Amino acid sequence: MENTDRVPAEMGNITDPLTKKKLSALGYIHASSDGSDNLSGWELHLPVLQYPYLEELIADIKKILNQPELEIGIKEMNEEEIKTFVETLKADNLSLIGSDKGSMTQVVAVASGKGGVGKSSVTVNLAISLARAGKSVAILDADIYGFSIPRMLGVTKSPIVVGGLVIPPVSYDVRCISMGFFVEEDVAIAWRGPMLHKTLEQFVTEVYFGSPDYLLIDMPPGTGDVALSMSQHLGSMEVVIVTTPQLSAQKVAQRAGALAEQLKLPIKGVIENMSYFTADDGKRYEIFGSGGGKDLAEKFDVPLLGQIPIVISSEMGLDEGYPMSACRPDSEVAAIYKDIAAALITMRPRKIYKSELKVN
């Protein structure tokens, strides 16, 4: 017999690690009895039995009640509970992102004209820096063919699917969705355009992000189908361009900026990655030349948000899921990303004017 009125307020105020909502709003905790009116314990009613944060939830409940030996029953939600659960999540979710219904989510595409400039590492570190600045952040990995965000973000949990809604995991306080959750890393995805577009549409419309302050889109290299699809699905999208100092990379990245202008997507700024390397003797070496980021920013009349140095350990850390912004917060790289995040936060979203919207 359930008696939710007898659930202590402290338990209801626990934040679910997966949805980032209070347990009282999700209907997770239920008081149980021995068949009479006598309270005998607590039950967790979860949307799936293989809940990725079950251990964390149980530990938090035991800590709140100060009962380390407490036995907690686990049940799967019934049909009515699942319906209520999904409706609760959808109430503040994707219908608001990029729409004209008052969304406060800033959608920022991290783009480059070519591969190999460290765009995904910039996305991950920037997302973590925004989260550390107190913002709620999510990443949509739109690089369907060359996904890398789950590994770089150190994700150890899998998404769950409830009532047709995909709820992705959280790592370093950043939620992310990626093709990497659905195929093995060594599997080649050989899709034509329609399949690509459908997947991106599902990532936008069928994934729970929870109305974050920032939704970062890790764009694939180039100026093809994905950029067009994202601009259609997320009309309020803005763009940050990533380049390296060398002239050839800057010229190719320039095309990503040109596409943004063509699609009437505001460019927030430029980030120059792999700007320099500081040797053990303290001498700075500009291995890939200099000036590419500055020239690109001047061309589009936007700020050069930051210049990220080459740090061997940062790349090794990303391969193992240990981003510098999270795991070495006192490092030079983390400090630069912190400043970039602060600069983005101070920028107000720029209004986007669409030619098809007219006042009669």
N, C-alpha and C positions, 0 to 999 in steps of 0.2 A: 504494500500500500504506500503510495507516494504522499508526502506532505511537504510541499515546497515552502509553505509558510513558516516552517520550523527551521529552515536553513539559515545559519548565522550570516549576518551582513558581511562579516569579514571574509567568508568563503565566496560570497557572491561578488566581492570586489576584486577577486583574483583575476589577473589578465591572462587570457588564453594565449599561449605562445604562438599558435598558428594564425588565428584570426585577429589577434590584438584587440579583442573586445572582452568586456567583463563577462564572467561566467553567468552572472545573473541575467544578462541579456540573451545568452545563448541557450539557456535551459539545460545546462549540463548537470547540475547538482540536484539530487533528489534525496530527501530524507526517507529512510525505509523503516519498517516496523516488523514486529514478530507476528503480525496478524491481528494484534489488538491495537490499542492506541499508544502502546509503549514504543518509544523510539529505540531502534536497535542498531542503527548505523547509517552510513551514507552510500549512495550509489552515483556513479557517473554514467549518464546516458550520452553516448558519443555518436557522431554521425557515421563513423566506421569503427569497427573493432580494432583494426590495425592503425590506430591513431598515432601519428609520428611523434607527438609530444606527451604521450601518456605518462611516462616516468616523471617528467617535469611537473605535470599537473598533480599527480599523486603526492609528490614531494612538497609542493606548495601547500596543499590542503593539510597535510600532516604538520607542517611547520606552523600554519595559521592556528590550528587547533591544539598545538603543542602535544600531539599524541603520535609519537614516532612508530608505535606498534599498531596503529589503527588499521583495520581491515576495510577496504573500500571495494564495493561491488562494481563490476563493469557490465554495462548492457549497451546494445546497439539501439539507437533511437527507432521508435516505431514510425510508421508512415506519416502520421500527423505531426510528430515532433520534427521530422526531417523537413517537411513542408514549411513549418514555422522557422526552422533554422535557416533554410535557404532564403526565405523571404526577408529575414532579418539582415542577411549579408547583402542581398541585392538592393536593399533600400538605400545604401550609401555607396554603391559600387560603380560599375562601368558606364551606366547610362549617363553619368555626369561627366566622365572624362572626355575632354575635347568637345563637349556639346555646348549648346547655347542655353543650358538650364542652370547656370550659376555655379559651375564647377570652379573650385579654388585650386585644382590640380594644375601645376605647370608641367606641360609635356615638353621635354627637351630631347631632341634627336642628337646623338653624338655621332658625327659623320666624318668621312674622309673620302678622298677621291680614289685612294689605292689601299691595298692591304699592306700589312707589315709596319704600320706607323704606330702601333700600340693603342689603337682606338678602344679595344675592349678593356685593356688595363686602365685606361683613363676613365672609362665608364664606371668600373668597379670602385676604384679609389675615390672618384668624385662622389659616387652614391654614398659610400661609407662616411665621407667627410660631411656631407649634408646631414646624414643621420646623426653624426656626433654633434652637429650644431643644433640638434633638437628637432629636426624636420622628419616627417614620415616619408619614406622613400621606397620606390619599387623600380625594378629594371625589367624591361621587356626586351629579350634577346631576339632581335629581328634578323640576325645573321643565321638564317635557317640552314644554309649549307656548311657554314664554318663556325658553328656555335662553340663558345668557350666559357661563357659566363658562369655556369654551375661550378666548374673546376676552379676558376679564379676566385669565386666568392666562397669557396670552401663549403659548399652545400652538402650536407650529409643525410638530409631527409628527402623524401619523395612527395610530390603533390598528392592530394586526395581528390576524388571526384564524388560529389554529392548532388543528387538531383539535377544533373547536367551542368553543374558549376564546378570548375576546377579551382581548387584552393592551393596555391603554390607555397613552398616552404619559405622560411625566413632564416637568413644568416647574417651576422653582424648588424642586426636590426634592419636589414634590407630584404624585401620580398622580391623574388624573381621568377619569371617563367621563361622557359627555353626549350627548344627542340631537344636539347640534351637530356631532358627528363623522359623522353619517349623513344629514343633510339640509343644504341651503344655508340661510344665515341669513335670506333673504327668503322662504322657503317656509313657508306656513301649514300646520300639522298639524291636520287635522280628524278626530279620532278619537273614537269612543265609548268608554265605560268599559272594555270587555273588552280592547281594544287597548292602552289605557293601562296596565292592570294587567299584561298580558303583558310589555310592555316593561320595566316596573319589576322584574318577577320575573326577567327575563333579566339586567338590570343587576346584580342581587344574586347570581344563581346561575351566570352564564356569563361573568363578568368577573373577571380576575385582579387582585386588590388586594395580595396577598402578606402577609396578616395584619398590617396596619399598627397602630401604637399608637392612632391616631385615624382614624375614618372619619366625615367630616363630610357630612351630607346637606343640600344646598341645596334647601329645600322651596319649593313654589310658594305664592303668597298664598292665604289662606283656610283652610278647615277641611274640605275635601272628600275626594274619592277617594284622592288621593295620600297624605295623612296616614294614612288607614285602611290602605292597602296597605303602607306602610312599617312601620307598627306590627305588622302581621301577619308580614312577612318578616324584620324585625329586632326581635325581641321585647325585646332588652336596650337599646333606644334611649332616650337621654335628650334633653332639649330645652333649647336656648337661644333666648330670645325677643328679637327685634329690634323696637324701636319708635323713634319720633321723639318729641321733647318735647311736641308738641301733644296736647291732650286727645282730639281725635277719633281720632288714630292710636293713642293709648294704649288707648282703649276698644275699638277693633277688635282690637288685639294681645291684649287680655285674653281674647278668644274663643279664640285659639290656645292660651293657657295653660289655659283651661277644658277644651278638647279633650284636652290632654295629661293633665290630671287625670282626665278621663273614661276615657281609655285606660290609666290607671295608668302613665303615663310620667313619670319624675321630671323636674322643671324645675331645671336647674343654675344658671340666673341670667338676668339681663336685660342687654342691651346697648342703650344709647340712642345712636342715630346722628343726625347733623346737629344736635348739641346746641347749638353756638354757632359764630359766625364772628368771627375776630380780624382787625380792620382793620389797615392799614399803620401807623396811629398807636398800635397796641397795645390799643385799646379793644375789649372783647368785646361782641358783639351776639347776643342770643338771638332769632334771626329767627323760629323756630317756637314761641316760648314756652319754658317751663321746667317741670320737675317730672314729666313724663310717665313717664320711665324709673324714677325713684325711687318714684313712686306704684305703678307696676306691680309693682316688686320687693317692695314692702311688702305688697301685696295677696296675693302668692303666698309670702311669707315666704322669699324667696331673695335672694342678693346682687345689687346693681347692679354688674355686672362692669366696666363702663367707659362713658365718655361720649366719643363720637367727634366731633371738630369738623368743620365744613364747610371743606374746602380745595379750592379750584378745581382746582389742579394734580393732586390725587389722582384726581378724576373723569376728567380728560383722560388721566392715566396709565393708568387702567384701560381706557379705550377703546382704547388702543394696546398693551395687554398689559404695562404697567409698574406693578404694584402698589406702593404706598408702602412696605409692609413689606419688600419685596425691594429696591426701587430707590432708596429714600430712607430707609435704616435709622436715620439720625440725626434724622429729623423727629419732630415732636410726635405725629403720627398713629401712626407706627411704634412709638414708645415706649409709647403707650397700648395698642396691640395686643400688644406684648411683655408688658405687665403682665397683660392679660386671659389670654394664653396661660399665663403663670406661675400665675395663680389657678386655671385649669382643671386644670393638672398637679397642683397640690397637693390638689385635690378627689378623693377616692376615689369610684369608681363606686358609686352608691346601689343597694341591693338592690331588686329589683322583685318584688312579691308578686302572683301571679296567683290569682284565686279558683278557677280550674279545677284548680289543683295542690293536691291534698290528701294528707295522710298518713293512711293507714288503720290 
